[in-house]
Amino acid sequence: MDDRVLTILEYDKVIEMLAGQAVSEMGRAEARMLKPDAVFSRVEISLEQTAQAESALEKMGKNPVDAFPDVRAAFKKAPVTVSLGQKELLLVSRALRAIRLCQEALSKDEIGSHLRRMAGLLRTSRYVEEEIQRCILSEDEMADGASPALSRIRSQIRGCHSRVRDKLNSLLHSSSFKTYLQDPIITVRNGRYVLPVKQEHRGQVPGLLHDQSGSGATLFIEPAAVVEIGNELKKLEIDEHDEVERILSALTQLVAPDAAAFAESLEVLAQLDVVFAKASLARQMRAIRPRLNERGFVRVMAGRHPLIDPSKVVPIDIWLGEAFSTLIITGPNTGGKTVTLKTVGLFAAMTQAGLFLPAAQGVEMAVFAQIFADIGDEQSIEQSLSTFSSHMGNIVRLLEKADDQSLVLLDELGSGTDPIEGAALAMAILEELHKRHCIVLATTHYSELKAFALTREGMENASMEFDLATLRPTYRVFVGIPGKSNAFEISRKLGLNDALIASAQAFLDHEDIRFEDVISSAESQRRIAEEERKLAEAAREELSKLREQTERERSKLDEQRDKQIRKAQDEARKVVADAKAEAERVIKELRQSLKAGDSESARGRAIQEARDALRQQESAHAAPKAVNPAQNEAPPKAVKPGDDVYVLSLDTYATVLKSADSRGDVQIQAGILKLNVKLADLRLRSANRKEKKAVARAELAAKSVSLEIDLRGELLEDALLELDRYLDDATLSGLQEVTVIHGKGTGALRAGIQEQLRSDPRVKSF
């Protein structure tokens, strides 16, 4: 696919986003080389790999590919060199570990088959990986335990160092020797331990001279007493170096036999890094997998250009390639036509590279052998080409290769020259591409192309919406309706004289005016249909929410019902078990009584006690009270003061004090309580319920009521509430006279109580 076209579509910027998701330099390099594939089966596999990687990320919660170094050079060198360096071997170990961990993570059954197949290509060696880690601590340090010989040599070296220091320290602390030294310190020169001796005392300190100060006043001498130990230390250090080299060579020989396989595995790991980078990018862009087809059909649903700020991008809906293969988009400048072209072209390229698309479910893409694009102003001063010449050069090149497997994107077709000739050329080019069965998406300003699309089978118009109220484009695409020229309306909004606009309209022929009127009418109908569609969608969404809520409530009720049934069953089993246990106990006691030879009266008492116990057991598990028949009756249409009613919610009888108000609330008195209830909650008392009410009143009246109430010290509101309750109790108890004590105080309590007593129908006088 042409790199120039991919650059125009800004595919390279998306690829940089992909590279940023990779965890290794090899993966980033692999991502940057990713090109759209034109083979349908390979594109399908690539998209499936991305889907499986996204699923794996969801299940594992992390990327199975760890960051790994590029050690292909070390793998290439291992079979032909004596030894690799410590740093190289450490990096080899890191790479082998990354290969192993990825292989382990992707070999599980729940991982997709494509990823498992790639994991099956990975070759590693845990032994080599861990042996390198065991022997090498860092780039500059070999572990003592790398080999027994190295451990022994280093132990001897430490012993030599200790002996030298001990010997030199004894010299430093010698009172006679101190006078020969410039400073009482031990230092090192040329890898040998030395003492700083004054130049004039050179003859008093026998040994080897290794260095002297710049002034010559200080000589750095290795005393004869430690020369032999120093020689031994030098030999041990040479032995240590040789042993380290031997270990590095041995480790290199562990790597060498499988170096080629390890290098191939590293390539596969880089490919897996790219696959998981695709999945990570899809999650970052909230992208979905596009459906593929081989019939040239393109459908973008709520497509968002990946390089535009997500908070500002306007999703587009566009489709072509089935009922029509050529779509001509009209609309104002800066109205989003070019972005629409680029979005479709970029989506095609991304799909064929195995990338998911930032769009809604339902997006579908074809696989194209070639994508051709002539987009933007490519005027070249250097080559003395005008904009028109540059565009035509691109079109000539694409006409040489375009076929029925091509996607062709043409921006402002025919512009940059005489409008009449430009429109004629544009129609000829579109006709030719249409004959070749190319999938063509073109933008234009020419009205002639709108009419051209209307008269050609397989061609269709589309428009970019423009808001005349704000004089701003909305960047929304509408397929099936050509865009109306808004020059006159925009000019009028901007304040151009109506007479000038009328004069301009006079220059248009009647056919042009009628054509614009048709477009305007279609646009109006489209707006109405769009509003109705939005309302229908909102209603459907609301219905869906209600349905979901109903389903949740039903599930909840079913769960509660099942829970209650299980609880009832458990209680029933407990009742049966308790009854059985009680019966067993009674039988046992009766048998004991008979064996003991108790008298007839004693046995009678035992039998009676057993009967009482069983009655108590029966009473404890008695069936619930039957439903009152009044609950099944219809509520009264009206009630009046004095009516006897049954209150469903309270399961009791009451007397109506006030008829229903405008809200359907009725004031009633049930015993000592006054309260408001809904008319629908009441049932009129029938003759067969008189006895029950009388019993209820008798029970209430049986309550003991004092002959006086003391309200002194109470707040007025609390006192009035207590007084109301007391008068209820006194009335039900049949008392004719009671005493209310309110005290003097400020007089507020007395005044409030007297005011209530004056209006209380239960009080005859006070």
Disulfide bonds with the S-S distance in Angstrom:
none
